[in-house]
Amino acid sequence: MLNPHLWPDTARLEAGQLWVGGVALPALAEAYATPLYIIDEVTLRGAMRAYRHALARHYPAPSRVHYASKALLNIAVAQVAQQEGLGLDLVSAAELLVARRAGVDMTSIHLHGNAKSDAELHRALDWGVGAVVVDNLDELERLIALSAGHPQPQPVLLRVAPDIAAHTHAHIATGAADAKFGFPLAALPVAIERILAAPGLHLRGLHAHIGSQIFELGQLAATVQVLVAALAQIRAQYGVTLEELSPGGGLGVPYTDAMPATDIDGYAQALAAATQQACAAHNFPLPLLTVEPGRSIIARAGVALYRVVARKFAADGRLLYLHVDGGMADNIRPALYAARYTALLANRADAPPTAPVSVAGRYCESGDILLRDAPLPAAQLGDVLAVAGAGAYTLSMASTYNMSPRPALLLLNAGQVQVIQRRETEEDLLARDLPLAATETPQSR
Ligand SMILES: Cc1ncc(COP(=O)(O)O)c(C=O)c1O
């Protein structure tokens, strides 16, 4: 009854209750309050291992997996990634700080971003990150200046816009030549010449990321072909053989029964084959192949729990909406790009679905609808709604809209519950507010 492509590996139903990681989720909702997010450690570690093993199996040269932590980052998740032998793809100074507090090896980090600040570049240089992925010429000029006095040359990758239009939602397609990210192919020579002349930088390779939620492996293979052709061109033009090829992340995950399953092995096989073919065609040595999956590592490990707090009925008595105690502040995806999800009642999972019902979030936006026309049983007040596939791009994009404290995050494994991010408090929310200076107001005069 539970689709294994949508729910965590350890998810099961027992006496109508949803269990994950050896824990009954309705009891967790009671004990930790809602909205509440959980991560199944077995599923998380399993996906990380699946990537590493699949690449090792299909690619005969060295490969690395960097977890794209924009999907979900906190100290514990960074530690799990490090324990599983993954590097991290990070995009801000504070994400670097999380990695440092987690004890992550800085040389396993790629720093991304199209608008990195000087402070972020400074931190990357001072802490010795594995590579800065340079996005544009302005950033490159600043990095050249900042790295000039550094004892060790800073490795860099160049982000290329490979001009491949990924078949995904426009908001998460990033590979077109006019997308905001990366150097158009024609602009690469200027950047390469600047780096080769900069004593503080070491050009290590090329990177591209064409978007997220990609199921057509041919588009990723085409990205590899473009990058290898560019590597061969750089060798021909400048006599340097770059050692790293990073075709980004982006493998799709299903959120509903109708969507295809995540195929990590097929993905690794397609990338490895494309890299080997392209390298053979250009007589280029096999580079270090680095991939950066985010969503396909953490989405299915996560489940969001909400409490049904009210309902709306039509004049004819039909149930139209379940109102729950979370929504777009903890999961913006349905409002942002009409993302769909699958849900069940965690405390009455064996009740048969009745007429489709929509699940409305609690925030003051009519677009705050978490699920549209979901096949759910007629819910009662107090029921616990569990949303599958909630690990990626939910909490990492969460806001405090309507002054809502962000949910707690629990890591579950073999009946053990670990709070890895506590719920935000009202005091946290108010901590940055300062009252008006004590001046006379016009009325008080
Ligand atoms: C540069 C880069 N790498 C990797 C990823 C991860 O993508 P996904 O979570 O779809 O695997 C992203 C996400 O947009 C990204 O921008």
The ligand as an ORCA input file, in Angstrom:
! r2SCAN-3c Opt
* xyz 0 1
  C      25.041     23.934     -8.863
  C      24.040     22.949     -8.375
  N      24.437     21.687     -8.167
  C      23.566     20.758     -7.707
  C      22.253     21.066     -7.440
  C      21.350     19.994     -6.906
  O      20.296     19.697     -7.723
  P      19.292     18.527     -7.291
  O      18.839     18.802     -5.923
  O      18.212     18.595     -8.289
  O      20.067     17.252     -7.388
  C      21.796     22.361     -7.653
  C      20.388     22.700     -7.400
  O      19.759     23.465     -8.004
  C      22.718     23.335     -8.128
  O      22.337     24.590     -8.337
*
